[in-house]
Amino acid sequence: MDPETIGLEAPQAARPDHDAVAAAIERRLEAEREKAAAAATTPSFDGNHEKRQEFRRMIDPGILRPNPRKLALESLQTLLKLAENIIAHPDEAKYQKFKPTNPTIQRTLVEPRGTLEYAVALGFRPEVDNFQPFYIWNKRHMNDLQIGAAIIKEALEREVVKEERAQRRKEEEKAAQDAAKAKVKQAFYDDRKGRAIIDERERVAREAAAAKRAAGGMSPEPEPADYRPRRMPGSGHTLSGDVIDVDEGSDEEDAAARDDDDDDE
């Protein structure tokens, strides 16, 4: 229902307080001026800090993470070589460009991820020279080139230390495994050697016993004694005074008689 029809006045929209708005703006501007003045009076410790951080991010994660480790390190070495050649020979044009179709450049800078972007950050720009594609360095980027080269050195030194540490750890693990294998092998040989010594002792003992038996070291069983009476050869006298001669034939007869007795038995 219309407010006028019931005798009520329509509420008026609240008007902004221009003085309050102006005061708020002035306070904000004053705070910004104070902040700018404080920043201007504070000496900058490293004016290239942000640039250094940018190059570090371009290396890790930009280059090291998406590429195989060996290829990433080789790419960084190629970038460093390009930068160092320009720093050492700043006026020689042949060091200030590279051809992306070169097999080495293509493998280490064009194909890997993040490497060509790093070259651009160093000051290289794609151009065509005599209908040939090149990346040519601009002298206005000498500061970027020097900072980028320093960051590459820093990264390579860090990665080399990590590589050496990993290699040393791998060698230590291999040495420990080899030592464990040698210990097991030596224990096996020692066991076989001890078994061989015992076997040799037993063999010698057996051979000695066999030799003793063969040499008659054990006494044979005695033959049974013959207690039967035998006739002694010679002559003798009976109680009546008769002389009786006993010759050898009698012994033979006695022996034959004994044999007969044995046969009978």
Salt bridges, closest charged atoms under 4 A:
GLU26 OE2 - ARG33 NH2 3.26
GLU30 OE1 - ARG33 NH2 2.63
ASP46 OD2 - ARG52 NE 3.29
GLU54 OE1 - LYS51 NZ 3.71
ASP60 OD1 - ARG65 NE 2.96
GLU74 OE2 - ARG107 NH2 2.60
GLU84 OE2 - LYS153 NZ 3.69
GLU92 OE2 - HIS89 ND1 3.55
ASP129 OD2 - LYS97 NZ 3.69
ASP144 OD1 - LYS51 NZ 3.83
ASP144 OD2 - HIS141 ND1 3.15
GLU154 OE2 - ARG56 NE 2.78
GLU159 OE1 - ARG69 NH1 2.79
GLU159 OE2 - ARG158 NE 3.83
GLU159 OE2 - LYS162 NZ 3.57
GLU163 OE1 - ARG69 NE 2.68
ASP178 OD2 - LYS174 NZ 3.07
ASP199 OD1 - ARG195 NH2 3.02
GLU200 OE2 - ARG203 NH2 2.38
GLU207 OE2 - ARG203 NH1 2.44
ASP226 OD1 - ARG228 NE 3.10
ASP226 OD2 - ARG230 NH2 3.89
ASP254 OD2 - ARG231 NE 3.45
ASP262 OD1 - ARG228 NH1 2.90
